Amino acid sequence: MQRNLVTIRSSSIFLKAIALFGSLTISSLCAAAEPDVTAFVHVNVVPMDRDRVLADQTVLIDKGVISAIGPDVRTPSGARIIDGRGKFLSPGLADMHSHSDTREDMKVYLATGVTSILNLGGASSDFIDQLMPLLNRSERPGPHVYAALRIDGTPDYGQLVVKTPEEARWAVRIAKTNGYRFMKLYNNLSPATFAAADDEARKQGLGLAGHHLEAVSLSREVRGGHFLVAHLEEVIYGLFKPPEADPLAAPPESTIITAVDLLRHNHAFVVADLITFETIAEQWGHPEVVAAYFARPSTKYVPFRWRLYWWREDYKDRKGSLAPRARFIARLAKALDDAGVPIVSGTDAPTIPGIVPGFSVHDNLDRLVAAGLTRFQALSSATRTAGYVVDQSIHDTPSFGKVQSGYRADLILSDTNPLDDLETLRTPVGVMSHGHWYDRRSLQGLLDGVASDYAVAAAPSR
């Protein structure tokens, strides 16, 4: 028994050493091998400052930041050269409403061109304390992560509960100490605790996001400015009371006018998550639709616990139809964007059955185009506008969302112009995150590794 115990301990130490070496190999050693300066040469730039393409440019990346762009930029000796002839360089994408918190999800995000995410609550402490800092220092493959601490007035939805204004203020202070950059204010906060959390977050320099609160009007929620409304559907809950005979009725068109005026006047932001609501609508009362999600190729990249949650979720057992509301929300998204209200792309991945991290960002862009937005408008929601919202919310972070000097080097190299065809972003030539370059083969390797790990974990023991 003692010998077996020694053997087990020795094996454990050996395996830990291998794991540590693998971790060092992937992060430290590979990062050390990368040059400080990278030059994309003869590349067509889609800067996303406005609807245009800059032909035959050189883009220099120095220590993770875009340092120069132009047709005559000199390439320093020793720089890594990436030939961009015939290719297009655009900003990496952002998912501004995510609930992903695993190493595997982060790899999938990166492999699908998503280089920034806003986790709007529910992340594990291990993710916040350990993985997020590694990701944000580019010591693990994945996007840059901004995280929100979610608070509520009751335990009904499983959030951190705060009952008094003083508790709300301390929750904000503790969030800041622990690396959260946003607060998410949830459904059952009282008016007093909402006011305290809102005030303290602004004092502490944290961004604000939230649902429509039952005891607080939507106009009061957004009154302080720069408040991120977490879903388009919150407008329905905040501005419309359906008739008792038809609780799933869509609001009248006048509600769109009211919402545009309210949100624009108060300089609010909105997560335009069309894919989220439309996916809920299509499975509402349809278990066969949910069953079909499990056959999709992308589902193999979803953690098992979420696949189980997908089947247990009760949308498939509901009665009635959300189709009228889904059409209303699509019209609302276009009206907000046309009126200049900043809308950002978000997905709620992976909490909604059928919503896969990374892949769903592209699906959402397609839904925005189907709603009548131009490709530039849709792409802006996941690039320049996402960066603008973060800049306006927390102020002290490197800018992202444009191909512009001084911005974080989060980029997608594609075969064709995304302003002509957004599909090209689904199969990137390569992705740069924090200045680290991943070519097509590396990106596929990330996906294959995630799928392989899940397959091994699911295999019966022998």
VOGU-3710 file (C-alpha; in Angstrom, 3 decimals, decimal comma):
1> mqrnlvtirs> 0,000/0,000/0,000  2,818/2,395/0,892  4,598/1,638/-2,386  1,379/2,261/-4,325  0,902/5,530/-2,463  4,436/6,625/-3,350  3,839/5,639/-6,954  0,608/7,596/-7,083  2,251/10,652/-5,552  5,195/10,421/-7,935
11> ssiflkaial> 2,837/10,079/-10,889  0,843/13,046/-9,664  3,987/15,172/-9,394  5,070/14,030/-12,850  1,699/14,890/-14,374  1,700/18,283/-12,697  5,164/18,931/-14,073  3,986/18,030/-17,571  0,949/20,295/-17,184  3,120/23,137/-15,960
21> fgsltisslc> 5,593/22,654/-18,798  2,724/22,577/-21,298  1,346/25,776/-19,853  4,738/27,438/-20,061  5,203/26,156/-23,582  1,897/27,577/-24,747  2,121/30,919/-23,019  5,545/32,042/-21,905  7,726/30,264/-24,430  5,565/31,020/-27,459
31> aaaepdvtaf> 5,044/34,598/-26,346  8,789/35,035/-25,870  9,403/33,725/-29,387  7,117/36,327/-30,943  8,769/39,533/-32,095  7,681/42,797/-30,497  6,886/44,311/-33,900  4,629/42,858/-36,581  3,978/44,471/-39,951  0,990/43,723/-42,140
41> vhvnvvpmdr> 2,165/44,821/-45,586  0,227/45,560/-48,786  -3,024/44,964/-46,928  -6,410/46,576/-47,489  -7,537/48,154/-44,224  -11,158/48,349/-43,078  -10,579/50,860/-40,247  -14,230/51,069/-39,125  -13,917/54,763/-38,335  -16,357/55,194/-41,196
51> drvladqtvl> -17,581/53,172/-44,165  -14,389/52,959/-46,213  -11,417/50,812/-47,216  -7,793/51,998/-47,328  -5,988/50,137/-50,092  -2,420/48,803/-50,015  -1,433/49,855/-46,497  1,256/48,875/-44,009  0,035/48,405/-40,442  2,643/48,224/-37,684
61> idkgvisaig> 1,976/46,494/-34,374  4,364/47,221/-31,502  3,979/45,457/-28,152  0,296/44,730/-28,675  -0,704/48,192/-29,888  -1,228/49,559/-33,394  1,632/52,031/-33,801  1,382/53,203/-37,430  -0,789/52,882/-40,531  -0,085/54,173/-44,008
71> pdvrtpsgar> 1,025/53,387/-47,547  4,622/54,498/-46,921  5,240/53,284/-43,368  8,762/51,903/-42,954  8,998/48,349/-41,672  11,668/48,009/-38,932  14,340/45,366/-39,316  13,547/42,221/-37,345  9,804/42,753/-37,594  7,580/39,818/-38,422
81> iidgrgkfls> 6,071/40,375/-41,885  2,546/39,247/-42,715  1,813/39,612/-46,427  -1,661/41,062/-46,829  -1,847/41,219/-50,618  -5,455/40,818/-51,660  -6,541/40,485/-48,008  -8,541/42,768/-45,720  -7,637/43,793/-42,168  -10,501/44,781/-39,872
91> pgladmhshs> -11,011/45,039/-36,097  -11,606/41,932/-34,010  -15,191/41,353/-32,944  -16,802/41,883/-29,531  -19,569/40,026/-27,718  -21,005/42,590/-25,338  -23,310/40,173/-23,528  -21,640/36,903/-22,660  -21,784/34,518/-19,737  -18,863/32,324/-20,782
101> dtredmkvyl> -16,246/31,638/-18,127  -14,188/28,634/-19,210  -10,781/28,316/-20,798  -12,371/26,335/-23,622  -14,958/29,031/-24,381  -12,194/31,610/-24,545  -10,379/29,551/-27,172  -13,567/29,220/-29,200  -14,156/32,966/-29,033  -10,652/33,664/-30,307
111> atgvtsilnl> -10,887/31,030/-33,053  -14,060/32,696/-34,351  -12,531/36,178/-34,431  -13,960/37,500/-31,157  -11,234/39,428/-29,358  -13,274/41,227/-26,666  -16,139/40,080/-24,453  -18,209/41,606/-21,684  -19,227/38,934/-19,199  -22,464/40,253/-17,726
121> ggassdfidq> -22,580/38,141/-14,605  -22,348/34,688/-13,132  -18,658/34,063/-13,833  -16,901/31,775/-11,380  -14,428/33,213/-8,910  -11,706/31,093/-10,518  -12,405/32,776/-13,835  -12,371/36,290/-12,364  -9,378/35,770/-10,069  -7,192/33,531/-12,209
131> lmpllnrser> -8,110/33,122/-15,870  -9,294/36,644/-16,679  -6,006/38,306/-15,641  -4,057/35,758/-17,710  -6,253/36,430/-20,728  -5,921/40,183/-20,351  -2,140/39,884/-20,125  -2,238/37,664/-23,222  -0,797/34,722/-21,320  -3,653/32,473/-22,423
141> pgphvyaalr> -5,341/32,326/-25,836  -8,615/34,192/-25,845  -10,307/37,585/-25,959  -9,833/40,551/-23,671  -12,430/40,194/-20,920  -14,439/42,848/-19,132  -16,613/41,466/-16,351  -19,679/42,669/-14,450  -20,691/41,747/-10,928  -24,422/41,026/-10,939
151> idgtpdygql> -26,464/42,140/-7,919  -30,144/41,802/-7,071  -32,523/42,495/-4,221  -33,708/38,885/-3,817  -32,180/35,432/-4,396  -34,843/34,583/-7,017  -32,400/34,618/-9,935  -29,283/33,407/-8,141  -27,440/36,712/-7,948  -25,456/38,356/-5,152
161> vvktpeearw> -28,177/39,801/-2,931  -28,027/43,329/-1,514  -30,847/44,532/0,697  -29,788/48,041/1,699  -28,123/51,036/0,073  -25,039/50,505/2,232  -24,770/46,885/1,122  -25,086/48,019/-2,481  -22,226/50,486/-2,060  -20,020/47,848/-0,477
171> avriaktngy> -20,849/45,422/-3,282  -19,592/47,982/-5,794  -16,394/48,597/-3,817  -15,719/44,873/-3,463  -16,363/44,403/-7,176  -13,757/47,006/-8,034  -11,203/45,460/-5,665  -11,695/42,092/-7,359  -11,187/43,273/-10,924  -14,753/43,750/-12,122
181> rfmklynnls> -15,152/46,713/-14,473  -18,962/46,830/-14,629  -21,920/46,379/-12,317  -25,021/44,617/-13,608  -28,171/45,721/-11,799  -30,833/43,042/-11,776  -34,608/42,742/-11,735  -35,538/42,964/-8,050  -33,369/45,758/-6,686  -35,321/48,308/-4,664
191> patfaaadde> -35,258/51,942/-5,788  -32,992/52,873/-2,874  -30,457/50,112/-3,471  -30,501/50,840/-7,202  -29,780/54,512/-6,573  -26,917/53,673/-4,213  -25,351/51,147/-6,600  -25,696/53,533/-9,536  -24,111/56,384/-7,604  -21,268/54,318/-6,136
201> arkqglglag> -20,401/52,692/-9,470  -20,002/56,113/-11,058  -17,833/57,275/-8,149  -15,649/54,155/-8,431  -15,304/54,398/-12,220  -17,229/51,216/-13,002  -19,572/50,855/-15,957  -23,265/50,180/-15,482  -25,514/47,656/-17,182  -28,793/46,041/-16,324
211> hhleavslsr> -32,229/44,656/-16,989  -35,434/46,608/-16,540  -35,988/46,668/-12,777  -39,495/45,868/-11,555  -39,515/48,687/-8,983  -37,545/51,254/-10,999  -38,724/52,845/-14,219  -36,609/52,470/-17,339  -36,374/56,247/-17,550  -34,902/56,357/-14,024
221> evrgghflva> -32,436/53,566/-14,834  -30,912/55,374/-17,802  -31,216/58,909/-16,439  -27,599/59,110/-15,271  -26,302/58,503/-18,793  -23,981/55,862/-20,211  -26,122/52,990/-18,945  -25,981/49,769/-20,979  -29,428/48,212/-21,374  -28,629/44,485/-21,403
231> hleeviyglf> -31,255/43,367/-23,963  -33,467/44,997/-26,572  -36,439/43,231/-24,979  -36,010/45,301/-21,797  -37,710/48,102/-23,740  -40,834/45,932/-23,948  -40,835/45,245/-20,217  -40,081/48,842/-19,314  -42,410/50,707/-21,661  -45,317/48,382/-22,449
241> kppeadplaa> -47,939/46,562/-20,428  -49,543/43,814/-22,534  -53,281/43,135/-22,311  -54,274/40,344/-19,947  -55,850/38,459/-22,842  -52,581/38,428/-24,809  -49,575/38,538/-22,440  -47,113/37,909/-25,303  -48,439/40,731/-27,484  -45,967/43,026/-29,213
251> ppestiitav> -46,023/46,722/-28,344  -47,424/49,286/-30,781  -45,051/51,133/-33,096  -45,370/54,228/-30,901  -43,292/52,391/-28,290  -40,326/52,486/-30,679  -40,610/56,272/-30,930  -40,774/56,558/-27,144  -37,788/54,250/-26,690  -35,646/56,096/-29,234
261> dllrhnhafv> -36,368/59,452/-27,608  -35,736/58,146/-24,086  -32,485/56,325/-24,827  -31,045/58,991/-27,110  -31,854/61,820/-24,708  -30,139/60,000/-21,830  -27,086/58,886/-23,847  -27,850/55,243/-23,110  -26,439/52,184/-24,859  -28,313/49,011/-25,834
271> vadlitfeti> -27,226/45,415/-26,433  -28,824/44,551/-29,776  -29,033/40,802/-29,208  -31,407/39,836/-32,000  -29,988/36,319/-32,138  -30,902/35,818/-28,482  -34,567/36,720/-28,685  -35,081/35,144/-32,109  -33,538/31,886/-30,901  -35,822/31,862/-27,863
281> aeqwghpevv> -38,787/32,587/-30,151  -38,009/29,730/-32,526  -37,813/27,148/-29,706  -40,804/28,513/-27,780  -43,126/25,510/-27,498  -40,970/23,423/-29,852  -38,855/20,708/-28,195  -37,905/19,372/-31,621  -36,120/22,650/-32,346  -34,026/22,330/-29,202
291> aayfarpstk> -33,271/18,707/-30,028  -31,971/19,819/-33,429  -29,462/22,171/-31,797  -27,516/19,186/-30,498  -26,887/17,985/-34,056  -25,279/21,236/-35,157  -21,512/21,000/-35,783  -20,800/23,993/-33,527  -22,468/22,346/-30,507  -19,418/20,156/-29,982
301> yvpfrwrlyw> -17,675/23,279/-28,677  -20,283/23,884/-25,936  -19,438/22,708/-22,387  -21,427/19,690/-21,209  -23,007/21,509/-18,301  -24,542/24,000/-20,717  -25,764/21,308/-23,099  -27,562/19,717/-20,146  -28,934/23,127/-19,146  -30,164/23,672/-22,699
311> wredykdrkg> -32,355/20,594/-22,515  -33,620/21,395/-19,031  -34,566/24,977/-19,974  -38,348/25,245/-20,285  -38,723/27,531/-23,322  -39,544/24,410/-25,345  -42,517/23,702/-23,074  -44,110/27,150/-23,238  -47,378/28,061/-24,968  -48,107/30,811/-27,454
321> slaprarfia> -45,755/32,589/-29,850  -43,015/35,203/-29,490  -42,827/35,819/-33,243  -44,624/39,218/-33,139  -42,262/40,433/-30,411  -39,244/39,165/-32,345  -40,328/41,206/-35,366  -40,897/44,243/-33,133  -37,407/43,927/-31,633  -35,841/43,763/-35,090
331> rlakalddag> -37,605/47,003/-36,070  -36,509/48,549/-32,763  -32,844/47,688/-33,426  -32,905/49,421/-36,795  -34,741/52,470/-35,431  -32,239/52,877/-32,576  -29,229/52,610/-34,865  -30,727/54,955/-37,451  -31,367/57,494/-34,657  -27,769/57,347/-33,430
341> vpivsgtdap> -28,399/55,402/-30,217  -25,259/53,270/-29,728  -26,162/49,603/-30,139  -23,684/46,800/-29,499  -23,760/43,166/-30,507  -24,369/40,588/-27,781  -25,544/37,009/-27,559  -26,130/35,794/-23,957  -23,965/32,776/-24,859  -24,051/30,040/-23,722
351> tipgivpgfs> -27,056/30,413/-21,401  -29,697/30,292/-24,161  -30,266/26,904/-25,844  -28,728/27,018/-29,315  -26,443/30,014/-28,648  -22,801/28,955/-29,063  -19,975/31,256/-27,917  -18,217/32,966/-30,811  -20,300/31,480/-33,609  -23,374/33,342/-32,346
361> vhdnldrlva> -21,659/36,718/-32,745  -21,598/36,127/-36,501  -25,200/34,935/-36,372  -26,179/38,162/-34,622  -24,504/40,281/-37,294  -26,527/38,413/-39,907  -29,729/39,105/-37,962  -28,923/42,811/-37,782  -28,457/42,939/-41,562  -31,737/41,065/-42,005
371> agltrfqals> -33,359/43,743/-39,819  -32,317/46,384/-42,339  -28,951/47,617/-41,047  -26,172/48,022/-43,568  -23,180/45,724/-43,223  -21,181/48,691/-41,911  -23,835/49,419/-39,279  -24,018/45,780/-38,227  -20,236/45,363/-38,076  -19,960/48,609/-36,104
381> satrtagyvv> -22,053/47,063/-33,325  -19,327/44,437/-32,768  -16,321/46,719/-33,331  -16,227/50,512/-33,165  -19,423/50,971/-31,119  -18,457/48,237/-28,665  -15,142/50,001/-28,127  -16,907/53,349/-27,741  -19,256/51,968/-25,074  -16,355/50,578/-23,038
391> dqsihdtpsf> -14,415/53,846/-23,438  -17,386/55,880/-22,226  -18,137/53,494/-19,377  -14,749/52,935/-17,725  -12,355/55,430/-19,350  -9,022/53,914/-18,270  -8,625/50,948/-20,609  -6,854/50,761/-23,994  -9,248/51,509/-26,825  -10,353/48,812/-29,233
401> gkvqsgyrad> -12,753/48,403/-32,126  -10,938/50,312/-34,878  -7,819/49,821/-36,950  -6,255/53,031/-35,715  -2,953/54,092/-34,181  -2,960/53,731/-30,410  -5,669/51,076/-30,380  -5,212/47,588/-29,009  -4,020/45,248/-31,760  -7,123/43,055/-31,959
411> lilsdtnpld> -7,557/42,314/-35,640  -9,037/39,933/-38,212  -7,364/39,243/-41,560  -9,922/38,007/-44,090  -9,921/36,878/-47,706  -12,510/39,413/-48,849  -13,978/42,732/-47,744  -16,398/42,205/-44,815  -18,277/45,334/-45,872  -19,226/43,404/-49,006
421> dletlrtpvg> -19,808/40,046/-47,300  -19,784/39,489/-43,546  -19,484/35,732/-44,084  -15,767/36,169/-44,778  -15,241/36,846/-41,061  -16,421/33,325/-40,193  -13,305/31,824/-41,833  -10,484/34,268/-41,072  -7,032/33,990/-42,591  -5,814/34,854/-39,108
431> vmshghwydr> -6,672/36,669/-35,907  -4,513/38,953/-33,793  -5,314/39,321/-30,096  -3,297/41,725/-27,934  -0,687/41,712/-30,708  -0,338/37,906/-30,745  -0,889/36,365/-34,169  -2,857/33,166/-34,785  -2,940/31,964/-38,385  -5,728/29,850/-39,845
441> rslqglldgv> -4,050/26,601/-38,866  -3,583/27,779/-35,271  -7,207/28,871/-35,030  -8,436/25,514/-36,275  -6,089/23,878/-33,799  -7,801/25,730/-30,957  -11,202/24,481/-32,081  -9,978/20,943/-32,643  -8,362/20,906/-29,217  -11,573/21,964/-27,491
451> asdyavaaap> -13,653/19,393/-29,364  -11,079/16,673/-28,675  -10,922/17,466/-24,955  -14,708/17,292/-24,653  -14,793/14,025/-26,603  -12,164/12,473/-24,334  -13,999/13,655/-21,242  -17,239/12,119/-22,536  -15,696/8,743/-23,458  -16,628/5,883/-21,133
461> sr> -13,831/4,755/-18,855  -12,216/1,398/-19,613
//
